[in-house]
């Protein structure tokens, strides 16, 4: 029960941070991405702050190996930059550039009843479902080929 409460509070603080920094505002995000028009660099400072906090948190997490509640911390270990990583990054970037929304802000927008957020999250879930089906197909064909 404690972990659920901590997860809820963490998500709430994260969502409030997204709203206050305007990272959940697609127009603000798109103006940040529009470097040839009316570029708004303010989100770069928000991102730099988030990266700084994240870097410290991940460094501490690697040293601990366990959460404060005793759960095992499973951090990614792969340092491989392959075709799948590049294509996934491109898909994410194109989606972010078109919609001005990424997953976290999308969930915040759904919580506020924003129709664009609802459409984005539904499209994201469909994309995740397609990815999962392709992964299962790939895994089943990889096993039969060996």
N, C-alpha and C positions, 0 to 999 in steps of 0.2 A: 504494500500500500504506500509506503514511503517513497519508493521509486516512481510510482505513478504520480504522486503529488509533486515531486521534484521535476519530473518530465513536464507536467502541466505548467508549473511556474516558469520553467526554462522556456517553454514554447510561448507562453504569454509575454515574457520579457523580450524574447526575440521578435515576436509580432509587433509589440509596441515600438521597439527599436526600428523596425522596417517602416512603420507608419511615420514616426517622428523624423526619420532621415529622408523620407519621401521615396524610399526605394520600392515601395509598393505602388507608386504613382507611375503608370506607364508613360505618361507624357514627360515626366521628369527624366525617366530612364532614357527615353528616345532622344531627348534633347542632349543628354550626355553622350549618346552614341553618334549624334550628328555633328561630326567634326568640321564639316564644310559649311554648315549653316549657323544656326544660333546655338553654338556649343555651350553647354553648362558643365564646367569641370567639378562642381561641388560633390558629385557622387564619387569622384576619385578619392577625395579625402575620407569619405565614409568607408570606402573599400580598403584604403590603406590602414585605417583604424581597425577594421575587422580582421584584416590579414595579420596585423601586429598582435592582436589579442589571440587569434587562432594559432599563430606560431608559438607563442608562449604556452598556450594550453596544450598543444600537441607535444611540445618538448617535455612538459611536466608529465603528461599521460604516458609517454614512452618510458620515462624513468620509473613511474609507479607500477605499471602493468595491471593495476586493479583500480576500480572506481572507489570512491569513498564509502559506497554501500557494499563493497566486496565483490562486485561482478567483474569478470575478466574483461579487459580492454582489448579488442581485436582491431588493430590498426592495419591498413594496407601495407604490404611489404614489397610489392612489385615496383620496380623502377623502369620497367620496359615501356618504351613509347612505340606502339605498334599501330597497324592500320585501324584496328577497332577503336583505339583511344583517339586517334586523329579524327576519324569519321564521327565518333560520338561528340567530340568537342566542336566540330564544325556544325553538326545538327543542333547542338545546344546554342551555339553562337548565332546561327541563322534564325532560330526560333526566338531568341531573346531580342535580336535586331528587328524582327518583324512585329512582334507583339509588345515588346518593352516589358515583358513579364518573365520571370523565372519561377521555379517551383515554390520556394518559400513565400515570396510576395503573392503568387497565385493563390495559395491557401489563405493568406490574409485577406485577399480580395473576395474570395468565396465567403469568408466569415463576415464580411461587410455587406454581402448581398450584391456585389458588383457583377453584372452579367458577363463582362469581358473576362473576369477572373473565373467564372463558372465554365465558360466555353474553353478557356485555356486549360483548366484542370481536367475537364472531360477529354480534351484532345491529348493531354499528357498521359492520362490513364490508358487511352486507346493505344498510344504509341508504346507505352510500357508493356501492354498486352501483346502487341505485335512483336516486340523485341523478345518477350518470353517465349512466344510460339516459335520464332526463328531459332532461338537458342536450343529449345527442345528438339527441333527438327535437325539442327546441326549436330547436337550430341548423339541423337539416334543414328544418324548417317555416319558419324565418325566411328561409332562402335561397330557398325556392320561392315565398314571398309577394312577394319583391322583383322 
